[in-house]
Amino acid sequence: MKNIRTKILKLLENNSKMDTKDIAVVLGMDESVVINTIQDMEQEEIICGYNTIINWDKTDDERVTALIEVKVAPQRGEGFERVAERIYNYEEVTSLYLMSGGFDMTVFIEGKTMKEVAQFVARKLAPMEGVLSTSTHFVLKKYKENGTKLEQDKKDERLVVTA
Amino acid sequence: MRNPLSDKVIKMKPSGIRKFFDIVSEMPDAISLGVGEPDFDTPWNIREEGIYSLEKGRTFYTSNAGLLELREAICEYNERRFQLMYDPKKEVMLTVGGSEGIDVALRAMLNPGDEVIIPEPCYVSYLPCVQLADGVPVTISLKNENQFRLTKEELEAAITDKTKILVMAFPNNPTGAIMTREDLEAIAEVIIKHDLYVISDEIYAELTYSGNHVSIASLPGMRERTIVIGGFSKAFAMTGWRLGYAMGPAMIMEQMIKIHQFAIMCAPTTSQYAAIVAMRDCDKDVVHMREAYDQRRRYMLNAFKEMGLPCFEPKGAFYLFPDIREFGIPSEEFATGLLKAKKLAVVPGDAFGDCGEGFLRISYAYSLEELKTAVGRLAEFVEELRAEQ
């Protein structure tokens, strides 16, 4: 059972659009088993969503991503959970991780402009109760996201027919 | 002026693949299921090691047999993966691809007139290499109903008092057939009885989809009469690095290295350094690629089932060998028709021996998306052909 789940997850991790019939064929199992397993994993929140990897640089949309290192004073009885919740509830926050090492949390923020991101940090994040300090790093270029190279330039250079 | 050419070479038939390649090359927008090499890039840690060796200036010849460290790594790997034990100092040599190993082994072992048994369909180089080494090729036509395995009866029937060597390749290009331990035991008995030698081309060993590959050299009494040909091209996606190896009894290897020393000198140095990483640090990459091929294999088998094209289930390599005899036309005509009508290139089965007539070699060393498009075109063609008839 665990094995089936892992196999399906590995395929969906690479291509969330892969349809259940193809998953069933390539793994050599019944489509109904695939459908049920995926539904179970969605309900158990093992599968939490299906996102798309987008290279926004190739669109007309202006987007800025920043990584912010945050130092946090853990709260009595609640540890980091309360502060985390306060941070991740902002729509601007695309990812939030609790970290080991020199700071406590990594916050990924997306905004339209650098100014917008800076304002978010200055007005919302830095003054937040429990937040001790922030250090903001703007992303200049994305090369790879979630295991996918954003500029692949991948041509099949093999000879078309070989022995 | 005198004729500059050798009669022996002129008599050699050009490869059937080559002929088809020329036709396909004139259609730049055609898609293909015709390649015999992985679609994966060489794993990055292998490439990185190659680059590092160049940065370090390791650009000199290696010893004729190849870097000792690599030979040791090859022996450790073969013991770990296939229970094959060889002495890195005397029983292993690095070659320029598996192909060189086959050529050199034949040249080291054949006297004029010795017969070499070659089960077909098979890779295109065995027969011409036998001829170049003054041997006499004797082919066996393997059968679809036996899943293209070599049976003991077929082997027995091909043996004469001149037979010296059996050249065989499992997992097989072009059929995808494998030989299980039991299958190999049956033929090993015949080989030993008739005192034959085997050149066992096991380049696709890692690409076996039902249990682990069994090498004929691991069977009792076979090690001393077998040359195992291995390599990096298929399992490690390293075709362009041109690196393979041969393992066998010291007495034969010594003579093979002699030929290699005069003809080649040594295998490419950069490739040899990179290959050490392949042998020691790439099991995960191999598993990942094997899983991907296995998934595609299932996808293609299912696609053939849906279009009603009979195809035995191949358990190795990355090829399928569907049966197109229902259409009553030669494989080459089918392949040419498919190329013209649907711009899809596949290789006619007879390019791998006369008994491949009536079959196609379909490679699944492509992404699932590419396979989908290609299979769609093949299905259309098959349907149109059936409607016509």
Chai-1 contact restraints between the chains, C-beta under 6 A:
chainA,res_idxA,chainB,res_idxB,connection_type,confidence,min_distance_angstrom,max_distance_angstrom,comment,restraint_id
A,V25,B,R298,contact,1.0,0.0,6.0,A-B,restraint_1
A,V25,B,Y299,contact,1.0,0.0,6.0,A-B,restraint_2
A,V25,B,N302,contact,1.0,0.0,6.0,A-B,restraint_3
A,V26,B,Q295,contact,1.0,0.0,6.0,A-B,restraint_4
A,V26,B,R298,contact,1.0,0.0,6.0,A-B,restraint_5
A,V26,B,Y299,contact,1.0,0.0,6.0,A-B,restraint_6
A,G28,B,R298,contact,1.0,0.0,6.0,A-B,restraint_7
A,R158,B,V35,contact,1.0,0.0,6.0,A-B,restraint_8
A,R158,B,E37,contact,1.0,0.0,6.0,A-B,restraint_9
A,V160,B,V24,contact,1.0,0.0,6.0,A-B,restraint_10
A,V160,B,S32,contact,1.0,0.0,6.0,A-B,restraint_11
A,V160,B,G34,contact,1.0,0.0,6.0,A-B,restraint_12
A,V160,B,A345,contact,1.0,0.0,6.0,A-B,restraint_13
A,V161,B,F20,contact,1.0,0.0,6.0,A-B,restraint_14
A,V161,B,F21,contact,1.0,0.0,6.0,A-B,restraint_15
A,V161,B,V24,contact,1.0,0.0,6.0,A-B,restraint_16
A,V161,B,G34,contact,1.0,0.0,6.0,A-B,restraint_17
A,V161,B,A345,contact,1.0,0.0,6.0,A-B,restraint_18
A,T162,B,V35,contact,1.0,0.0,6.0,A-B,restraint_19
A,T162,B,G36,contact,1.0,0.0,6.0,A-B,restraint_20
A,A163,B,I17,contact,1.0,0.0,6.0,A-B,restraint_21
A,A163,B,G36,contact,1.0,0.0,6.0,A-B,restraint_22
A,A163,B,V124,contact,1.0,0.0,6.0,A-B,restraint_23
